[in-house]
Amino acid sequence: MKLTIPEIARCLALPESTVNRWIRQGRMPVKRVDNTCYFSQAALERWARERNLPYCPPNTDQQTCGQPPQEDLERAMKRGGIHYHVQASDVESALRAAADLVSELSDEQRDELFQSLLARERLASTGIGRGVAIPHPRTPATAYAEPARITTCFLEDPIDFNAVDDEPVFVLFVLLSPSVKQHLHLLSRLAFCVRDDTFVDFLKSAPGPADFFLKITEFEKRLISAGY
C-alpha cells in the first residue's frame, strides 16, 4: 500500500513531523520515497497496536476507530502526586528517589522503573533547561502507567543534571505514559508551561499542592485557547 506522509499521519493521529522523524530513524515499518510511504497495512497496524497507538485505515472515519482520549495534564499530575525536599546528590540518586516515590508500584516495579529511567538518561539528559528535568522511560510504561501519570519531585538541593543549558535541576517531572501518543501529548503540554518565565519562577517557590494545581489549571486553559 502507498500513502503520502500527511495521509499516514492522519491514520496514526500523529503530527507529520513525528512520522517523518520516525521513518528517517527507521522506527516505523515504512519505506519513504519522496513524500510517498510504502508499507504493509498489516505490519503497520501491528506496529501501532504494540505501541498502543490508534490506527485508522485510509478513508475510515477516525471517530469510529476507538481512539483513546488525550490525557488531561492536571489529572495526570494529580494522579502522580507532588513530593517536596527530595534528597539527591546526583542524577542516579535523583532517579532512584523519584522511582521510589511513584505510588502504587511494587518494589520490583520501582526497580524496573529506576533502571528504565537510568537507561534513558544515559542516552541524553532529560534536563530540558531552566532547572527542570522530565525523566521518562524510553518506551511506554504499559505495566504501570495506565492511565498516565506525572510525579512531581522538588529536590532539596539543585543538582547537575547535564541539562542542555547547564543549569542545575531543582524539579523533576517523572512522566509515565501507556502510549507514545499520550507521552508526546503530555510532554508538549509540560514544555508549553516551562517555556513561560512566570511558571518557572512559580516552580522555584516550591508551591503547595493547592496553588500548584491551580496554576496548572490556568496554563491548561491557555493551551486550550491556543488550540493545543
N, C-alpha and C positions, 0 to 999 in steps of 0.2 A: 504494500500500500504506500502511496505517497501523499504528503500534505505539506503545506508551507509551514514555516515557523509560527506565524500567528495562529494558524489552524490547530497545530498540535498543542500550542499554549492554551488555547480555549478548551481542548479536550481534557487537559490536565488541570485546568483552572489555576495556572501558574503565570507569572509575568514572563513576557517574551525574553527579557534579559536573562532570567534564570534558566529557561530552556536552552538558550544559546550557549550559556556558560557550561551547563552540564553536558551538552553534546560535545563541545570543544574539549572538555576534560575526560570524555569517554565514560561518563557516569550513566548514560542512558543507552538502551539498545536501539539506537537510531543512527543512520548514516545521513549526513547532510551534503548536498551538492548545491552550491549557491544558496538559495533560500528555500529549497525543497528538501523535505525529510523523507527518507525511505526506511520502512520498518515493517516488521511483522506485527499485526494488531494483537495477536495472542501474546507475543513476547512483551509488548508494551503494556498490555493490561496486567499481565503477571508482575511485571516490574513495579507498576503503580500500586498493585494490591500489596506487595511485600513491604512497601513503604507507607502504607495507609494513606495513599493519595487517591483522590477520586479520578475516575477515568470515564469520560462520556464519549462514545463513538461519534464520529462525524455525523452531522445532520440530526443529532439527538438533542432534545430539549434538556438542558442541564438541570432544570428543576426536577426532572424525573429520575435523576441519577443518584439521588440519596446522598448528596454531598453533606459532610458534617458542617455545622455552623461554625463560623470563626469564633475563637475564644475571646472573651472579654478580658482586657488587661487587668482591671480591678479585681475581677473574680479570681483570676489566676494568681494574683499576688496575695489575696486574702487566703486562698487555699494553701499557699506556700508558707505564709506567716512571716513575721519580722523578728529578727534577733539582734540584740544590742551587746556591745562590749565583747565581741567575739575575739578570743585570743589567738594570735597567729604571729609567727616571726618571719615566715617566707611563704612563697607560693604553695608549696606542698602542704605545709601545716594549715594554711588557709583553706585549701580544698578539702583536706581531711576534716577540719572543723565544720565546714559548710555541709559536707555529706552527712556528718553525724547529726546535724540539726534538721535534716529533711524528715518530716513526720511520716508516720505510717509505713516505715520500712523495717524489714528485719535486719539483723546485724549483717547477714550475708549480702543483702541488697545494698546496704550502706557501703560495704566494702567494694562491691561491684561498681557502684556509682562513683566512689572515690577513684578507682582505677580508670574508669571511663573519662572522668574529668581530667585526670592527670595525663592520660594519653592524648586527649585533645589539646591540652595546654602545651604539650611538648612539640606539637606541630607548629603552633603560633600562639602568641599571647592573646587571651580574650579580654585583656585590658584595652578598652576602646578609647581611653583618654579621659582627661578631666577628673581622674580619681575614681573612675568607675570600671568594673570588670563584669562581664556576663559569662561566667563559666557554663559549659553545656557539653553533653556527650557528643561524639562525632555522628552517631546515628540515633534515630528516635528511641526514646526510653520506653518502649511499649510495655515492659514488665511492671513498671511502677509510675507511669506518668499518664494515666487515664483517669480523669481528664488532666489537662496540662496544669502545671503549677510553676510559680516563680517564688523561690525562697530568698528573702532579703536579709543580708548579713552586714551589719555595721561593725567594722573592725575596731578593736580597742585602740590600736595604733596603725597608721597607714604603713603599707609595705611596698617594696619594689616588686612590681608585677611584670616587668619588661613591657610596659604599656607602650602604645605607639607614640605617645608624647613624652615618655619617660617620667611622667608624674606618678608619685606613689598612689596606690589604690586604697581608698578608705571604705568602699562599699562594694559588696558582691551581690549580683542578682543571678542566682542559680536557676537557669531555665531548663525545665524538663517538659518535653512535649511528646505525644504519641505519634506525631507525623511530621514530615518535613514541612508541609504546608502550614500547620499550626505554629511550628517553630519560626518560620520566616515571618509569619503574621505578627507574632508577639515580639520578635526581635525588632521588626521595623517600628513597632509602637514604642518600645523602650528607647530605641535610638532617637525617635522624634522628641521624647521627653528630655533626654540627656543633652540634646543639641541646644536646649534653652538655658541661658545663663541663670535665670531666676530659679529654675528647677534644680540645677546643680548646687546653687547657694543654699537652697532649701534642704537638700540632702545633707549638706555639711553640718547642719544643725542637729542631725540625728533625730528627726521629729518623731513624736509619739504616734501610735497606730491611728488614732482618730484623725489627726492632722495629715498624716501621710496618705491615708486612703482618700481623704477629701481632696488633696492635691492631685492624686491620680485620676479621680473622677473629673476634676476640672480639665486636666490635659486630655483625657479621653474625649471629652465633649469637643475640644478644639480639633482633635483628629477627625471626628465625625463630620464637623462643619467644613474641614478642609478636604473631605472626600476620601479619607483613608479607610 
